[in-house]
Amino acid sequence: MRFSVNIPNFGDFADPRTVAKVAAAAEESGWDGLFVWDHVLHRKHAGRPFGDPWMLLTAAALATSRIRVGTLVTPVARRRPEQLARQVATLDAVSGGRVTFGAGLGGPIEDEYGSFGDTTDPKVLAERLDEGLDLLRRYWSGDPVSHDGRHYRVRDVTLPPATVQRPRPPVWVAGFWPNRPPMRRAARWDGVVPLFTDARHGHVPPVDQVRDLVAYVRTQCQDRSGAPFEIVLGGATPGEDTAKARALIGPLAEAGATWWDERQIQTSDSLDRLTPVLRRIEQGPPVL
């Protein structure tokens, strides 16, 4: 199992210099990745400054040499695929091929889409997500792209350079379990970042639900020719109590989880504050 740190793109972490500090501390303390939220508007956290995730991750990449960096998750449906392809490819170049791209519908949908006059129909957003992901894959190849789809049209466009990682950066897809469609979507890519109604952000998911999820996703995965498929779970662990952290995460690893994403409880005052997050980072990842 590998271990990452997860931070929002608002509050203290709206500042790229702060995110660079977090990234350097994570790398020095033995973590394997740093993932940043991708919000333009989250009314629950209104009044806080927000930072652009790609600027924040560029700072993180320049401050490190080993850990993976990326978003968890980018709402592909509210972005132009061609612009997003450029941003990810540029970050992949800056980082030397260390980008992992997390994708999903995003939310809250009323905040992120409805506030700007966009549709809030989940079916339409899901269509744009799927079509957008396919366009990203093609743009990242560096080959010419022509496309005539339901939501996007492209006429003989090439967007060099291709990504450093070949054939492309890993793509992890988020969605709520036990909803099947997002799990089937994730199975077409490189990993799943499941959310659970019984375990909100920062809470450790139930082991029995993880087992069911893993079993289902494995039935959906096509022949991957030996390529790994990641099961990415997350929550808050007590860095000062290694035995308790092991007791929390060990059963999840046995159930099939391959990444543990360390998160603050979403309702906690520590969610977007540097000091408590840095303290947890410096305690190091859980030891199994």
C-alpha positions in Angstrom: 0.0 0.0 0.0 1.1 3.5 -0.8 0.2 6.7 1.2 -0.7 10.2 0.1 -1.7 13.5 1.8 -5.0 15.2 0.7 -5.6 18.9 1.1 -8.3 21.4 -0.1 -7.5 24.2 -2.5 -8.8 26.8 -0.1 -8.0 28.4 3.2 -4.3 28.3 4.1 -3.8 26.0 1.0 -4.9 28.6 -1.5 -1.3 29.9 -1.4 1.1 28.0 -3.7 4.0 28.7 -1.3 2.1 26.9 1.5 1.4 24.0 -0.7 5.1 23.8 -1.7 5.9 23.6 2.0 3.4 20.9 2.5 4.7 18.9 -0.5 8.3 19.2 0.7 7.4 18.0 4.2 5.4 15.1 2.8 8.3 13.9 0.6 10.8 14.3 3.5 8.5 12.4 5.9 8.0 9.4 3.6 4.7 9.9 1.9 4.1 8.8 -1.7 1.8 11.5 -3.0 0.1 14.8 -2.5 -3.4 15.4 -3.8 -5.3 18.7 -4.0 -9.0 19.4 -4.3 -10.3 21.2 -7.5 -13.1 23.6 -6.6 -14.0 27.0 -8.0 -16.9 27.5 -5.6 -18.0 25.6 -2.4 -20.5 27.7 -0.6 -20.1 25.7 2.6 -16.6 27.2 2.7 -17.6 30.7 1.5 -15.4 33.6 2.5 -12.2 31.6 2.3 -9.6 32.2 -0.4 -9.4 29.6 -3.1 -6.4 28.7 -5.3 -6.2 27.3 -8.7 -5.2 23.6 -8.3 -2.8 23.5 -11.2 -0.9 26.5 -9.9 -0.8 24.9 -6.5 0.4 21.6 -7.9 3.1 23.3 -10.0 4.5 24.7 -6.8 4.3 21.3 -5.2 6.1 19.6 -8.2 8.9 22.2 -8.1 9.5 21.6 -4.4 9.8 17.8 -4.7 11.5 15.2 -6.8 9.8 11.9 -5.9 6.1 12.1 -4.7 3.2 11.9 -7.1 1.0 15.0 -7.4 -2.5 15.4 -8.8 -6.1 16.4 -8.2 -8.7 14.5 -6.2 -10.8 15.2 -8.1 -11.2 17.4 -11.2 -14.7 17.9 -12.5 -14.0 17.3 -16.1 -17.5 18.3 -17.2 -17.0 21.9 -16.1 -13.7 22.4 -17.9 -12.7 22.7 -21.6 -10.9 19.4 -22.4 -8.3 21.1 -24.6 -7.3 23.6 -21.8 -7.3 20.8 -19.2 -5.1 18.6 -21.4 -2.6 21.4 -21.7 -2.5 22.0 -17.9 -2.0 18.3 -17.1 0.6 17.8 -19.8 2.5 20.9 -18.5 2.4 19.7 -14.9 3.6 16.2 -16.1 6.6 17.9 -17.8 7.4 20.1 -14.8 7.2 17.1 -12.4 9.2 14.8 -14.6 6.2 12.4 -15.1 4.7 12.3 -11.6 1.1 13.4 -12.3 -1.9 11.3 -11.4 -5.1 12.7 -12.7 -8.2 12.3 -10.6 -11.6 12.8 -12.3 -15.2 12.8 -11.4 -18.5 14.8 -11.6 -17.4 17.1 -8.8 -19.7 18.9 -6.5 -21.6 20.4 -4.9 -23.3 20.5 -8.4 -25.5 23.4 -7.6 -22.4 25.4 -6.5 -19.9 24.4 -9.1 -22.3 24.3 -12.1 -25.6 25.9 -11.3 -24.1 29.1 -9.9 -22.6 29.8 -13.3 -25.6 29.0 -15.4 -24.5 25.5 -16.4 -26.7 22.4 -16.3 -27.1 20.5 -13.1 -28.4 17.4 -14.8 -26.2 14.5 -13.6 -26.8 12.5 -16.7 -25.6 15.3 -19.0 -22.6 15.9 -16.7 -21.8 12.2 -16.8 -21.9 12.3 -20.6 -19.5 15.2 -20.7 -17.2 13.5 -18.2 -16.9 10.4 -20.4 -16.5 12.3 -23.6 -14.0 14.7 -22.0 -11.9 11.8 -20.6 -11.7 10.2 -24.0 -10.6 13.5 -25.5 -8.0 14.0 -22.8 -6.5 10.6 -23.6 -6.3 11.5 -27.3 -4.9 15.0 -26.7 -2.2 13.6 -24.4 -1.0 11.2 -27.1 0.4 14.1 -29.2 -1.4 12.8 -32.2 -4.0 14.6 -34.4 -7.5 14.6 -33.0 -10.8 15.0 -34.8 -14.0 14.4 -32.9 -17.7 14.9 -33.5 -19.5 14.0 -30.3 -22.7 14.9 -28.4 -21.0 17.7 -26.4 -17.6 18.4 -28.0 -16.4 18.9 -31.6 -12.7 19.0 -32.7 -11.3 19.6 -36.2 -7.9 18.2 -36.8 -6.1 19.4 -33.7 -2.7 18.4 -32.3 -1.6 19.5 -28.9 2.1 18.8 -28.5 4.0 18.0 -26.5 2.6 14.6 -25.4 2.7 13.8 -21.8 6.0 12.6 -20.3 4.2 9.5 -19.0 3.3 7.1 -21.8 0.8 6.4 -23.1 -0.6 9.0 -20.6 -0.8 9.8 -16.9 -2.7 7.4 -14.7 -6.4 8.3 -14.4 -8.4 7.6 -11.2 -12.1 8.1 -11.3 -14.2 9.0 -8.2 -17.8 8.1 -7.5 -20.2 7.0 -4.7 -20.5 3.4 -3.8 -22.8 1.4 -4.2 -23.7 3.3 -7.4 -22.6 1.0 -10.2 -22.1 3.4 -13.2 -19.2 5.4 -11.7 -17.5 2.1 -10.7 -17.9 0.8 -14.3 -16.4 4.1 -15.6 -13.4 3.8 -13.2 -12.8 0.2 -14.4 -12.1 1.5 -17.9 -9.2 3.6 -16.5 -6.5 3.1 -13.9 -8.1 3.4 -10.5 -11.1 4.1 -8.4 -11.5 6.7 -5.6 -14.8 5.5 -4.0 -16.8 7.7 -1.7 -19.2 6.2 0.8 -22.5 7.6 2.2 -21.6 5.9 5.5 -18.1 7.5 5.7 -18.0 11.1 4.7 -14.7 12.8 3.9 -12.1 12.0 6.5 -13.9 9.0 8.0 -12.6 5.5 7.5 -14.9 3.5 5.2 -16.5 0.2 6.4 -14.5 -2.9 5.6 -17.5 -4.9 4.4 -18.4 -2.2 1.8 -14.8 -2.0 0.6 -14.8 -5.8 0.1 -18.0 -5.5 -2.0 -16.6 -2.6 -4.0 -13.3 -4.4 -4.8 -15.1 -7.6 -5.8 -17.5 -5.6 -8.1 -14.8 -3.5 -9.7 -12.6 -6.5 -10.4 -15.5 -8.1 -12.4 -15.7 -4.9 -14.5 -12.0 -4.5 -15.3 -11.0 -5.5 -18.8 -7.8 -7.1 -19.7 -5.2 -4.7 -18.5 -2.1 -6.6 -19.8 -0.5 -6.5 -16.3 -1.1 -2.8 -15.7 -2.1 -2.1 -12.0 -5.5 -0.9 -11.0 -5.6 1.2 -7.9 -8.2 1.1 -5.1 -7.8 4.5 -3.4 -9.3 4.9 0.1 -9.0 7.7 2.5 -9.6 9.0 6.0 -8.0 10.4 9.1 -5.6 8.2 11.1 -3.9 9.0 14.4 -0.3 9.6 13.6 0.8 9.4 17.2 -0.7 5.9 17.7 0.8 3.6 15.1 -1.0 0.5 16.5 -4.4 2.1 16.2 -3.6 3.4 12.6 -2.5 -0.1 11.7 -5.7 -1.6 13.1 -7.8 0.9 11.0 -5.9 0.5 7.7 -4.7 -3.1 7.8 -8.1 -4.7 7.1 -8.6 -2.3 4.2 -5.3 -3.3 2.7 -6.3 -7.0 3.1 -9.6 -6.2 1.4 -7.7 -4.9 -1.7 -7.0 -1.2 -1.1 -3.7 -0.1 -2.7 -3.5 3.6 -1.7 -4.4 5.3 1.6 -5.2 9.0 1.2 -4.7 10.8 4.5 -7.5 13.4 4.9 -8.8 15.8 7.6 -12.4 15.4 8.8 -14.4 17.6 6.5 -16.3 19.2 9.4 -13.1 19.8 11.4 -11.6 23.3 11.9 -8.3 21.7 10.8 -9.5 21.0 7.3 -7.9 24.0 5.6 -5.3 25.0 8.3 -1.6 24.4 7.8 -0.4 23.8 11.3 -2.5 20.6 12.1 -2.0 19.2 8.6 1.7 19.8 8.7 1.9 18.2 12.2 0.2 15.0 10.9 2.4 15.0 7.8 5.6 15.2 9.8 4.4 12.2 11.9 4.8 10.1 8.7 2.5 7.7 6.9 0.9 4.7 8.7 3.1 1.7 9.1 1.5 -1.7 8.2 
